[in-house]
């Protein structure tokens, strides 16, 4: 079960490949994520200097009174990946049209993991097509359900 999800990731992007990574968090951030607080909207992954970082995610402290005065909920958080995976992601980032986005944060045992995906941005036409398909599927389900109720 995902604790945090990036709901717009599958709508705005076409996900081609996924990775699982550990995420380096403070204690108050871990409690906050387990409580379902935080947001991955607008976040992305940036490989820099042999490390990968989660940039743009907002994770507030669990208890604001216990957080330090200099606590920043939008700070960059380091991802725990192998050197080979980081090198691969660095190559992907240089490729035109591809980006690396976080999809979800979830529990795996006692550890928190983040699912990241290599994505290509969708055009407006593709997004409209997805909305039309979703609406037509909803109409079909509605008529099927009303047909069953009539019997």
Order of alpha helices (4+ residues) and beta strands (2+ residues): beta-alpha-beta-alpha-beta-beta-beta-alpha-beta-beta-alpha
